[in-house]
Amino acid sequence: MQGLAYKDVDDARKRIGVFIATVYNTQRLHSALDYLTPEKYD
C-alpha cells in the first residue's frame, strides 16, 4: 500500500478496504494473536 497514489478519498477507501479484506486479515501474521492471522484467530 505504501507509495500508491489514489484518485480521491473514495478511491483510497475502496482500495484500502480491499487490501484489508484480502491481505491484512488473511495473510499477515499478528504477534498479539499468537502469530495467527485475524481470520484464523476468530
C-alpha positions as CSV (number, residue, x, y, z in Angstrom):
1,M,0.0,0.0,0.0
2,Q,2.9,2.4,0.6
3,G,3.6,4.8,-2.1
4,L,0.4,4.3,-4.0
5,A,-1.5,7.3,-5.4
6,Y,-5.2,7.5,-5.1
7,K,-7.6,9.4,-7.4
8,D,-9.7,10.7,-4.5
9,V,-10.8,9.8,-1.0
10,D,-13.4,7.3,-2.2
11,D,-10.8,5.5,-4.3
12,A,-8.5,5.3,-1.3
13,R,-11.2,3.9,0.9
14,K,-12.2,1.3,-1.6
15,R,-8.6,0.1,-2.3
16,I,-7.6,0.1,1.3
17,G,-10.7,-1.9,2.2
18,V,-9.8,-4.5,-0.5
19,F,-6.3,-4.7,0.9
20,I,-7.5,-5.3,4.5
21,A,-10.0,-7.9,3.4
22,T,-7.6,-9.8,1.1
23,V,-4.2,-9.4,2.6
24,Y,-4.1,-7.9,6.1
25,N,-6.8,-10.2,7.6
26,T,-5.9,-13.3,5.7
27,Q,-2.1,-13.3,5.3
28,R,-0.4,-11.0,7.8
29,L,0.6,-12.7,11.0
30,H,0.0,-10.7,14.2
31,S,2.2,-11.2,17.3
32,A,-0.7,-10.1,19.6
33,L,-2.7,-13.0,18.1
34,D,0.0,-15.6,18.8
35,Y,1.2,-15.3,15.2
36,L,-2.1,-16.1,13.6
37,T,-4.0,-14.1,11.0
38,P,-7.1,-12.3,12.3
39,E,-9.1,-14.6,10.1
40,K,-7.7,-17.8,11.8
41,Y,-7.9,-16.2,15.3
42,D,-11.6,-15.8,15.1
